[in-house]
Amino acid sequence: MTYTELCSKFNISMPDYAKFYFDDFIKEYDRKKALLSEEDAAMVCDATGVPEEAKKALIKYAKTVNESDDAHLCGSFIAELTVYKRQPWVNYINQPDLFTVEGLYPEQVGWVLVAVMLANTLNNKKPPEDLNAENLGAFKMALDFYKDYYPDHKTKAFACYSWILSAQLNKVLPENSNILKVNSRLHLIPMIGSFDEDIMFIRKGSSLQQKIADERAKGTEFHFGIMYSPLDELEELDA
C-alpha cells in the first residue's frame, strides 16, 4: 500500500508531515492486533466510571472498527501519530469525521480513538517524575515542530487556557500533585470566568469533584487560568 492509497481512505486531508511516519508504520502494521481490545475498552470504562450501557456500547463500537480492514488501518495510523508518537497533532482524534465505518456514526468512531489514547495511558503508567518531565518536555517538542514545519512562524511564547491552571486547585490537591508541580514552573494568570465541580473534564464521582464541591460550599470560587512561558525560559523548564 502507498501513502496516497492510505490517505484516500480518510474523510479529511492528512497533514503533510504525517507522510514522514508512513513507511515505518506500514512495515510494523499488524492487522491481527486489535486497535482497541474488549479488555482495554472495559478497562477505560471502569477507570472513567461511565454507566454500564456506555461500557457495552464502547465495546461494540471497538469490535466494529476492529472487524473492518479499512477502519482498522486508518485507526491504527491515527493512533500511531497521536498516541504512540505523541506528535502535537493529537486534536486529529477529535475531528468530527475522520474515516467511515459502516454501522457507526462519526462520533462513535471518535470515541473508540479517544479510548485507545486512554487505554495507552492506563497501560503505561509512569512515575510522577517521568510524567512531569514529559509534560514540560512537550514544550520543547512543540517548538521543534514549528521550527521544522513552519519556519516562518515566529513563536514568542507558549500559552494555554484551562481549568487545570486554576490557582484555587492548591486548596483541593496535595502538595505532591503533578498538576501543582507543573503549574509551579509556569506563569499563571487568573481569569474572571469560573467553574464548579460539574465541569465536564472532571470525572463524575471522583474525590476531586467532591473536594471542589466542599471547597465551594465554604465560599471559594474556582477560576479558570491562563499560563504562558516565554521561549527564553524553555531550557529552564526542561531542566
SVG drawing of the C-alpha trace seen along z (x, -y; Angstrom):
<svg xmlns="http://www.w3.org/2000/svg" viewBox="-27 -39 45 51">
<polyline fill="none" stroke="black" stroke-width="0.4" points="0.0,0.0 1.2,-3.5 0.7,-6.6 -1.6,-8.1 -3.8,-5.0 -4.0,-5.2 -4.9,-8.9 -7.7,-8.1 -9.4,-6.1 -9.8,-9.2 -12.5,-11.8 -10.0,-14.5 -6.8,-15.8 -3.9,-14.4 -1.2,-16.9 1.8,-16.9 4.2,-15.8 2.2,-12.6 3.9,-11.1 7.1,-11.1 5.8,-8.3 4.1,-6.2 7.0,-3.9 7.8,-2.8 4.2,-2.4 3.3,-0.2 6.3,2.1 5.2,2.7 1.4,2.7 -0.3,5.7 -3.8,6.4 -4.3,9.1 -3.7,6.8 -6.9,5.1 -7.0,1.4 -8.9,1.4 -9.4,4.8 -12.5,5.6 -10.4,5.8 -8.9,2.3 -12.4,0.9 -13.7,2.3 -10.7,1.0 -11.2,-2.5 -14.9,-2.5 -14.2,-1.2 -11.5,-3.8 -13.7,-6.7 -16.8,-5.5 -19.2,-5.5 -22.6,-3.7 -22.8,0.0 -24.7,-0.9 -21.9,-3.1 -19.4,-0.4 -21.3,2.1 -21.6,-0.4 -17.9,-1.2 -17.0,2.5 -19.5,2.9 -18.1,-0.1 -14.5,1.1 -15.4,4.5 -17.0,2.9 -13.8,0.9 -11.6,4.0 -13.6,6.1 -13.3,3.5 -10.0,3.7 -10.0,0.1 -11.2,-1.2 -8.6,0.8 -5.9,-0.5 -7.0,-4.1 -7.5,-3.9 -4.0,-2.3 -2.4,-5.1 -4.1,-7.8 -3.1,-6.0 0.5,-5.8 0.6,-9.5 -1.3,-10.8 -0.9,-8.2 2.4,-6.3 4.5,-9.1 2.8,-11.8 3.1,-14.4 1.4,-17.8 -1.5,-17.0 -3.4,-15.0 -6.5,-17.0 -6.9,-14.9 -8.5,-12.4 -11.3,-15.0 -12.1,-15.7 -15.8,-15.1 -15.4,-12.7 -12.0,-11.0 -13.0,-7.9 -16.1,-6.0 -17.1,-2.8 -20.2,-1.1 -22.7,-0.9 -21.2,-3.7 -21.7,-7.4 -18.5,-9.6 -18.6,-10.5 -18.7,-6.8 -15.5,-6.3 -14.0,-9.2 -15.0,-7.6 -13.0,-4.5 -9.9,-6.5 -10.1,-8.5 -10.4,-5.2 -7.3,-4.0 -5.4,-7.0 -6.8,-6.5 -6.0,-2.7 -2.4,-3.5 -2.2,-5.9 -3.6,-3.3 -1.4,-0.5 1.8,-2.6 1.6,-4.4 4.8,-6.1 6.3,-7.6 5.3,-11.2 8.8,-12.5 8.7,-10.9 5.3,-12.4 6.4,-15.8 9.5,-15.6 7.3,-14.6 4.7,-17.3 7.3,-20.0 9.4,-18.5 6.3,-18.8 7.0,-22.5 10.4,-21.7 8.8,-19.2 6.2,-21.7 8.8,-24.3 10.9,-21.9 7.7,-21.0 7.1,-24.7 10.8,-25.2 10.7,-22.2 7.4,-22.7 6.5,-26.4 9.9,-28.1 8.3,-31.5 6.1,-31.3 7.9,-33.5 6.9,-31.9 7.4,-34.1 5.8,-32.1 3.6,-29.2 0.1,-30.0 -2.9,-27.9 -6.3,-28.5 -7.8,-25.8 -9.5,-24.9 -6.4,-22.9 -4.5,-26.2 -6.8,-27.4 -4.9,-29.0 -7.6,-27.6 -6.6,-24.0 -4.0,-24.2 -6.9,-24.1 -8.0,-20.7 -4.9,-19.0 -2.0,-17.6 1.4,-19.3 2.9,-16.5 0.3,-16.7 1.7,-16.5 -0.7,-19.3 0.7,-21.7 4.3,-20.7 3.9,-21.5 1.9,-24.7 4.5,-26.0 7.0,-26.2 4.8,-28.3 3.5,-31.8 -0.2,-31.7 -2.8,-34.4 -6.2,-34.1 -9.3,-34.6 -12.7,-36.1 -14.6,-33.0 -15.3,-30.4 -16.3,-26.7 -17.8,-24.3 -17.5,-20.6 -19.7,-19.6 -17.2,-20.8 -17.1,-18.1 -13.3,-17.5 -13.6,-16.2 -14.7,-12.6 -18.1,-12.3 -18.0,-10.8 -14.2,-11.3 -12.6,-12.6 -11.5,-15.8 -15.1,-16.5 -16.2,-16.2 -13.3,-18.3 -14.2,-21.1 -17.8,-20.9 -16.8,-21.0 -14.5,-24.0 -17.1,-25.9 -19.5,-25.3 -17.0,-27.2 -17.2,-30.2 -14.2,-29.5 -14.7,-30.4 -12.7,-28.4 -11.4,-30.5 -10.0,-29.4 -6.4,-30.3 -4.0,-31.2 -0.4,-30.1 2.4,-31.4 6.0,-30.6 8.4,-32.8 10.8,-30.9 13.8,-32.2 12.6,-30.1 12.3,-26.9 15.7,-25.5 14.8,-26.1 11.5,-24.2 13.3,-21.2 15.9,-21.1"/>
</svg>
